[in-house]
Amino acid sequence: SYLYISSKPFYEAISVAIKIQSDKNAVLGYPTMNLYGINFTIRNVFRRYSNLLLWNGKQSYSNGFVGMLVYSFIFLDNQDVVSSIKRAEIEWRNKLKRSNESGVRFRLFGDEIVNNEIFVGSVGSLPYFLTGFLAMVIFIFLSILHYNQTFLQTVFLTLWTTLCPCLAGLTSVAIFSILGRTLNPSILITPFLILAVGVDDAFLVLHKWFTSVEIDSLSRLISVLVEIGPSITLTSVTNICAFMISSFFSPNAIREFCYCSALAIMLDWIFQILVFTPVLLKIHSCSFNISRKGNKRCKSPFKSYCEFLMHPVTRITLFCILIPFWIYNIYLALRMEENFTPQKTIRSDSFLTDSLPILENVRNSGLSRTMYSWRDRAFIHKQVREKMPEEMLVYDYDCTLFDIILTARETMLQSCVITSITMLAICTLFIPSARATAFVFLSMISVTTGADMDIIVTISVVMAIGLTIDYAEHINYHHFVMNSILPPIDRMSSSLQAITYATVQAATTTLICVLPLYSYNVYMYVTFAEAIILCSIFGLLHAVVVIPFLFLFF
């Protein structure tokens, strides 16, 4: 009742013709078909009809193959109507799935079908996240055994180490649900993301707790909060800022994910300070051996490592590696091409992976075969738009995707610059040292990778900037608060001793958590996994190699 124009009569005629195709009353053909003596023009319904023949210099068609059927209709612009159309798309899709026609294979394409496939891809990622979660819990348990606790105490600490990040992620999702926000599939992965990066702070707290020389429980707690509290506060603030900046340049679904992740990181910081750290008092009341160092004047392995970094050969080697590495990263970033396709958001085994290229070929049938890509079409659209008078608008069905492609470079540049400036400003507030801030900036350069420049990569890079400098901030902060009258090697060795073990644990748990996702067959999740993996690897290398080397050199 709300349709102005519809292809329904043509489809009814085709349906009847298929059922009685052996009868002389139904003759399927192209560009016309005949049903009970009535001719139907079906040029706008059949697309990609094969077996084109030339007869006396004119085009004619024999029995052949139809690549796609197009159902067109125009309806009222009303929210209730749009909702009805979306429900109808899903109903038609399910009906076509059950169809067993031998001569025709049906595939339905529509906006709601694409959204449904994206949701299916998101649900399909859950087993990979759960696999990473279980592997990470096992690693946390084995890591805590290093502190010589009883089995029950180790289980207790493992539970609380994973509980705070999980609780923060689930609470943020619950808050969004209470506020009436739409829980899209990207929001549902927030608890796993926070779990992957949230346990980093817990490892630092645990390491300081068990290596502290204070006997009194209150003194030990104060020591942990004074030395570790500002460090984890700094990393939490930078991560929150990174996600908030990402939200400004993102489509609505990704924006909600950024907001939810920022809220979850803030809650995780609160739980780490107000819940996890006081819980350690329970462990302190148990019987365990406090680490005490004797009066042996044995040389620290961290001091030997710092002396190794100061060696002339080591200096030359590292500079020969770092300078080309940073230059090459900048070169790769400048060579990135703007591009985006809907296939990047769905599973590679989805029927849309095969159907979308067919749809694109049909829509681009009037273009050269070299212009099938979305990127080429977007730039052609831009050129046409620039040649039109200001009072005229150029419209295309895919304008939304074209805008994503055309604005990708500007969006990435703006987001990266703003994120970097914000991170440096925050680091300067917590660590008022020009050297430390400069080294943090060099760490951020190392997260750039060669890939297509699209909204998914943009968000991953901005997120990577926030996550990667976590490692750099820890070593910079500990070096800054260390006694400045100590010799440079002693000062740096003490800083490394305070953060190295916990940093290695944090990087390893993050890798273990997201590594299964790397094998998932959805570009969006693979890119996310790649970003987190590179964050962990480069962040760890900068924390234990690059930044100590630069501090000792300068």
TITIKE-491325 format. One record per residue (C-alpha): residue in three letters; x, y, z. Coordinates in steps of 0.1 Angstrom, whole numbers, plus 2048, in hexadecimal, padded with zeros to 3 digits. Example, Ala and Ser with C-alpha at 12.3 -4.5 7.8 and 13.67 -1.06 7.14 Angstrom:
Ala87B7D384E;Ser8897F5847;
This chain:
Ser800800800;Tyr81E817804;Leu83080F7E4;Tyr82F8277C6;Ile8418117AD;Ser8497EC7B0;Ser8587D079B;Lys83F7B77AB;Pro82B7B178A;Phe84B7A7778;Tyr85578F793;Glu83277F794;Ala83477A76F;Ile85876B771;Ser84C75578E;Val82F748779;Ala84574375A;Ile85F72F76E;Lys84471777B;Ile835711758;Gln855716744;Ser84F6F772F;Asp82D704724;Lys829718704;Asn816732718;Ala83673E72A;Val855748716;Leu87275672B;Gly88876D716;Tyr89B78D715;Pro8957AA712;Thr87079F712;Met85D78071E;Asn83B773714;Leu82176772D;Tyr7FF75C71F;Gly804771700;Ile80E790714;Asn83179F70E;Phe8447AC72D;Thr8637C272A;Ile87C7B6743;Arg89B7CB73C;Asn8997DA75F;Val8947B9770;Phe8AE7A275F;Arg8D37AD762;Arg8F279D754;Tyr8E078873A;Ser8F9772728;Asn8F9761706;Leu8F67826F2;Leu8F677A6CC;Leu8F97906AD;Trp8E0789691;Asn8E279E671;Gly8F67B8684;Lys8DC7BA69F;Gln8DD7AE6C3;Ser8C77916CD;Tyr8C77796EA;Ser8C57536ED;Asn8BC73E70B;Gly8D7747724;Phe8DF752747;Val8D376E75D;Gly8EC77B776;Met8D478F78C;Leu8B0798790;Val8A97BC79B;Tyr88A7C47B0;Ser8847EA7B0;Phe86A7FD7C3;Ile8648207D0;Phe8538257F2;Leu84A84080B;Asp86684F820;Asn858845841;Gln86A83385E;Asp84E819862;Val85081283C;Val87680E83D;Ser8737F685A;Ser8597E2847;Ile8707E0829;Lys88D7D483E;Arg8787B984E;Ala86C7AF82B;Glu8907AC81F;Ile89879383A;Glu878780834;Trp87F77E80E;Arg8A2773815;Asn89775782B;Lys87C74C812;Leu89574C7F6;Lys8AD73780B;Arg89271C80D;Ser88B71E7E7;Asn8946FF7D4;Glu88F70B7B0;Ser8A56F7799;Gly8A871177E;Val8AE730792;Arg8C57387AF;Phe8B97567C4;Arg8CF76E7D7;Leu8BF78D7E8;Phe8D37AD7ED;Gly8C87CA803;Asp8D47E181F;Glu8C47CC83A;Ile8D37AC82A;Val8F67BC82C;Asn8F07C6851;Asn8E57A3859;Glu904795849;Ile91A7AD85D;Phe9087A187C;Val90E77D873;Gly93378586F;Ser934795891;Val9247788A2;Gly93C76188F;Ser9597738A0;Leu94E7698C3;Pro95E7468C2;Tyr97F7568B9;Phe97D76F8D5;Leu9737538EE;Thr99173E8E2;Gly9A875B8E8;Phe99876290A;Leu99D73F916;Ala9C173E90A;Met9C875F91B;Val9BA75493C;Ile9D173593B;Phe9EF74C935;Ile9E5763951;Phe9E3746969;LeuA0573995E;SerA1475C962;IleA07761985;LeuA1774098F;HisA3875298B;TyrA307649AC;AsnA317439BF;GlnA0D7449CB;Thr9F87269D5;Phe9E07179BC;Leu9C27279CC;Gln9D37499CF;Thr9DD7479AA;Val9BA73F99F;Phe9AD75C9B5;Leu9C57749A5;Thr9BE767982;Leu99976C988;Trp99C790993;Thr9B6798978;Thr99C78F95D;Leu97D799970;Cys9847BF971;Pro9887C394B;Cys96A7AB944;Leu9557BE95D;Ala95E7DF94E;Gly9567D392B;Leu9347C4935;Thr92B7E294A;Ser9317F992D;Val91B7E4916;Ala9007E3931;Ile901809935;Phe8FD80D910;Ser8DF7F5910;Ile8CF80892D;Leu8D382991B;Gly8C081B8FD;Arg8DE8198E6;Thr8DE8008CA;Leu8F57E38D2;Asn9047DD8B0;Pro91C7C08AB;Ser93B7D68AF;Ile9317E08D2;Leu92E7BC8DC;Ile9547B78D7;Thr95C7D28F0;Pro95F7BB90E;Phe9797A68FB;Leu98C7C58F0;Ile98E7D2914;Leu9987B0920;Ala9B57AF907;Val9C37D1912;Gly9B57D4935;Val9CA7B9945;Asp9EA7CD93D;Asp9E47E495C;Ala9DD7C6972;Phe9FF7B7969;LeuA117D7973;Val9FE7D8994;LeuA067B399B;HisA2A7B7993;LysA2F7D59AA;TrpA1B7C49C6;PheA307A59C7;ThrA527B69C2;SerA4B7D19DC;ValA617D09FB;GluA477DFA12;IleA3B7C6A2D;AspA1D7D9A39;Ser9FE7D4A23;Leu9F47F8A23;SerA17804A1A;ArgA197EB9FE;Leu9F77F79F0;IleA0281B9F2;SerA228139E0;ValA0F8029C4;Leu9F681F9C0;ValA128399C1;GluA288289A7;IleA0F816990;Gly9F082C995;Pro9FB84A97F;SerA09832965;Ile9E981F95F;Thr9D5840962;Leu9EA84E946;Thr9E583092F;Ser9BF82F936;Val9BB85492E;Thr9CE85190D;Asn9BA833903;Ile99984590B;Cys9A48638F7;Ala9AE84D8D9;Phe98B83D8D8;Met97985E8DD;Ile98D86E8C0;Ser98584F8AA;Ser9608548B1;Phe9618778A1;Phe96B86987F;Ser95784987F;Pro93583E872;Asn91983988B;Ala91F814892;Ile945818898;Arg93E8388AC;Glu9298248C4;Phe94580B8C7;Cys95F8268CF;Tyr9488358EA;Cys9428148FA;Ser96780B8F9;Ala97182D908;Leu957827924;Ala96480492A;Ile98881092D;Met97E82A946;Leu96B81095B;Asp9887F8959;Trp99F813967;Ile987819984;Phe9847F498B;Gln9AA7F098A;Ile9AF80C9A4;Leu9918069BA;Val98B7E09B8;Phe9A97CD9AB;Thr9C47DE9BF;Pro9B27DC9E1;Val9AB7B79D9;Leu9D17B19DB;Leu9CF7B7A01;Lys9BE796A04;Ile9DC7859F4;His9F3798A0A;Ser9E278AA29;Cys9EA767A1C;SerA0B755A21;PheA2475CA05;AsnA48764A01;IleA507899FD;SerA6B7909E5;ArgA8A79B9F8;LysAAC7A39E9;GlyACB7999FB;AsnAEA7AE9FE;LysAFA79D9E0;ArgB097B69C9;CysB027A19AA;LysAFD7B5989;SerAD97BA97E;ProAD17AA95C;PheABE7CB954;LysADE7DF95A;SerAF17C8943;TyrAD67CC929;CysAD87F292C;GluAFE7F0928;PheAF87DB909;LeuAE17F78FB;MetAFD810901;HisB167FC8ED;ProB2180F8CD;ValB197F18B7;ThrAF67EE8C6;ArgAF08138C1;IleAFA81389D;ThrAE67F3896;LeuAC68018A6;PheAC9822894;CysACD810873;IleAAD7FD87A;LeuA9881888A;IleA9D834871;ProA95820852;PheA78810865;TrpA6883186D;IleA6E83F84B;TyrA5F82083B;AsnA40822851;IleA3A846846;TyrA3F83C822;LeuA25820826;AlaA0D838836;LeuA10851819;ArgA0B8357FF;Met9EA82880E;Glu9CD82B7F6;Glu9AA8357FF;Asn9938177FA;Phe975806809;Thr95E7EA7FE;Pro9407DB810;Gln9517B980F;Lys9697C582A;Thr94D7C3844;Ile93F7A083C;Arg94D77C83D;Ser96077081F;Asp94A75281C;Ser92A76681C;Phe9147657FD;Leu91878B7FB;Thr93D7867F4;Asp9347787D2;Ser91478B7CD;Leu9227AF7D3;Pro93B7AD7B6;Ile91F7A279F;Leu90A7BF7AA;Glu9277D77A5;Asn92D7CA782;Val9087CF779;Arg9087F2786;Asn9297FA774;Ser91F7E8754;Gly923809741;Leu94681074E;Ser967802744;Arg9727E2754;Thr98E7F4765;Met975809778;Tyr9637EF78C;Ser9747F77AD;Trp96380C7C6;Arg9818237C8;Asp98182A7A3;Arg95C8317A4;Ala9608487C2;Phe97B85D7B1;Ile96785F791;His94986B7A5;Lys9608857B5;Gln96C892793;Val948895787;Arg93E8A77A6;Glu95A8C07A3;Lys9508C977F;Met92C8CF788;Pro91F8F2792;Glu91C8F97B7;Glu8F68F97B6;Met8F68D67A7;Leu8F98B57BA;Val9078947AD;Tyr8F48767BC;Asp8FD8517BB;Tyr8EE8347CD;Asp91182D7DD;Cys9188517E7;Thr91C84680B;Leu93882E803;Phe9488477EB;Asp949861807;Ile95A84881E;Ile975841803;Leu97A8657F9;Thr97D87281D;Ala99285582A;Arg9B4867826;Glu9A9887836;Thr997875852;Met9B685F859;Leu9CD87D859;Gln9B789186F;Ser9B1875888;Cys9D686B88A;Val9E288F88E;Ile9C88978A8;Thr9CD8768BB;Ser9F387B8BB;Ile9F189E8C7;Thr9D98948E2;Met9EE8778ED;LeuA0E88D8EF;Ala9FB8A7903;Ile9EF88D91C;CysA1287E91F;ThrA218A0925;LeuA098A6942;PheA12886953;IleA37885947;ProA448A9944;SerA6289E930;AlaA6A8A890C;ArgA7F889907;AlaA64872913;ThrA498838FE;AlaA5F8818DF;PheA6585C8E5;ValA408568E8;PheA3A8678C7;LeuA548508B6;SerA418338C4;MetA2183E8B4;IleA31841892;SerA3881C893;ValA14811892;ThrA0E81B86E;ThrA0A7FE855;GlyA047FA830;Ala9DF7F4829;Asp9C1802817;Met9B7824826;Asp99381F832;Ile97F826851;Ile988804860;Val9AD80B85D;Thr9A982E869;Ile99882388A;Ser9B280788E;Val9CF81F88A;Val9C08398A3;Met9B981C8BB;Ala9DD80F8B6;Ile9EB8318BE;Gly9D98318E0;Leu9E280D8E8;ThrA0680D8DC;IleA1282A8F1;AspA06818910;TyrA27805910;AlaA3B824909;GluA29837924;HisA3281D93F;IleA5781E939;AsnA57844934;TyrA4484A955;HisA5A832969;HisA7984295B;PheA6C865963;ValA6385D988;MetA8484A98E;AsnA9E85B9A2;SerAAE87498A;IleAD087499D;LeuAD6850993;ProAED849976;ProADA845955;IleAE081F953;AspAD5819977;ArgAB682F972;MetAAC81D952;SerAB37FA960;SerA9D80197E;SerA8280D967;LeuA847EE951;GlnA847D796F;AlaA637E897B;IleA507E395A;ThrA607C9943;TyrA517A9952;AlaA2E7B8954;ThrA317C8931;ValA3B7A7922;GlnA1D796933;AlaA057B1927;AlaA117AF903;ThrA0F789903;Thr9EC788912;Thr9E07A18F8;Leu9F078D8DC;Ile9E076D8E8;Cys9BE77C8EC;Val9BB78A8C8;Leu9D17728B5;Pro9B475A8AD;Leu9A077789E;Tyr9BC77B884;Ser9B075A873;Tyr98C766870;Asn98076C84D;Val973790851;Tyr98A7AD846;Met97D7C4862;Tyr9867AC87E;Val9A77A286E;Thr9B17C686C;Phe9A77CB890;Ala9BC7AD89A;Glu9DA7B9886;Ala9D97DB897;Ile9D87CB8BA;Ile9F47B38B1;LeuA0A7CE8A3;CysA037E48C1;SerA0F7C88D8;IleA2E7C08C5;PheA3A7E38BD;GlyA2F7F08DF;LeuA437D68F1;LeuA627DC8DB;HisA608018E1;AlaA5C7FD907;ValA797E590C;ValA917EE8EF;ValA8B80F8DC;IleA828278F8;ProA9D81A911;PheAB681D8F4;LeuAAB8418EC;PheAAB84B911;LeuACE83E915;PheADB84D8F4;PheACD8708FA;
